[in-house]
């Protein structure tokens, strides 16, 4: 019973995630929306990937620029295993294919980790950058394992399922992804409680003291790296099952950068930050890229804003509200937030307009597209829309500055109150 | 012999181009501890600025104006961005420049389009300077060598013989002491960052028409420049110079020698066939892995000698 009480949040999340696709269910045709399911499966896979990235960055303070290598190599291993199962060489249930990916990631994490974890800090980041470049170049060079530019294709429908499911529909795959995402997230959560997880924190914060306690920080880093490889590999195995193909861009620097963006935007400090960040990044990637050529620009600007103003990330920002929430004063913040909303929206509008105007004058024009808002084509060469954009941006910025000052006063006063209250009780 | 001399010259040109980029990054990295991911973006911006300027007033004004513009961009990034991020630590600074690099790449795509722009060598220098063994050596490459050699000399003299250079060196090792003596250390940082960015911009101006001016040029050049800086060692301009030339030569010569490990084994009487274990790795020829060699070298040097060739401290 206490187990249930302690983990109600996980169960609630599982229930919500299982129910969520039914919002997009096409009742007339009696089937799920393929787009929504693929999107959510992608979020699941990328969340595992981002969490495993955070095992290095958040927990151990190791910034990796080549984490996708472990993800991608895990995916390649899983793809080869599936093809071997298909050929009848070995037997493995479909449900355990991600585990094969995980073991692949574990192996490569062990081997590459031996090199990378010899250093820490910037040197570690540079080694992983180099390894990332090496592997992604090798992926195009060696046909046998990587399949060249075409990659390795698989057919996920196997007759070896433990549950008797054939995984022909996206819904079945989604359930599998969800199950593995929860298993992996729970294991990673547990790992933070283990001595290894704690020592990773210690080696991050003060590696000399960690040495004095009697641990070899290098071995801690290596083990942490290997384990992160295992979980990234699980993500890779699931990726193969969803898309039935794995190509060289799973090991590319862009994939590694995605994890970095997700973790930093979500917040590397807490455990759930990366999940939040993944949702934001994948939604921006899939949603905005349908509408705009410039999705990466938006993600990049969001990233810069987070690094400059909120290095704790979205999850950290939410966490900052905890003392006020405990004091029961959260509703006093509603009005200041509402007042800051219009200028923030103005800045957003001005910025998006400016970006889109620029994008449509060059890339859009080259692709023969026209910029239209609510059905009306906007002439990107006339000065009017540009003027509106710049004016909205400038006025919004000035207005937000004023509101931010008022907000800060209110925030500080509330924090003071909350502290007093906590001291009194 | 013919191939050797031509490759040597081309390797030198490429190496000097790398050095123009890497010297600025070395200064920034050793002084401020910031691994500037946006450095190669400044190289790209330099090339694009020069292209646009040369459309209106020609190449020669662009040679001056474009680096200055890049330097201004760099100063703005340092003053309004990096300085704020500085208190969150080195990782935050690195991530900040990473974000800047992403944004600059997209901004360039949106301003100049996705395709390469026709940024060409100026007509004045568009002639073969001399011939060696029947191969022409373009005058523009000699011009590139000249510019980069001048720049190397200027940096060297500036850092060791001028007052500003001495203050920079002091701020490099003892920022608190330099500031206590009345020097404005944040301003020195801005100056160094702007100068480094301007140098990268200059490299872009003369490298953009030697290579291709396209939105991906920053992301292809960026990692190589890191390799050079790490390989040469922190805080050492000489190491950076040697590493640049070495990388330039390695990359150029790797394209020329069409050999593989299998050929080497054949000399010892071992023949590699398709059924030999690791046959694929053994039969890969040198030109195919030429682009990989710098990264291999970077990983190895970081693992076994983290201070690089002539560095004064570990990376």
Interface residues (C-beta under 8 A of the other chain):
Chain A: X61 X63 X115 X118 X119 X121 X122 X123 X125 X126 X127 X129 X130 X131 X133 X134 X137 X138 X141 X142 X143 X144 X253 X257 X260 X264 X293 X294 X296 X297 X299 X300 X301 X303 X304 X307 X308 X311 X355 X358 X359 X362 X363 X366
Chain B: X35 X81 X84 X85 X88 X90 X91 X92 X94 X95 X96 X98 X99 X100 X102 X103 X105 X106 X107 X109 X110 X111 X112 X113 X114 X115 X219 X223 X226 X227 X230 X280 X281 X284 X288 X289 X291 X292 X295 X296 X298 X299 X302 X303 X306 X314 X315
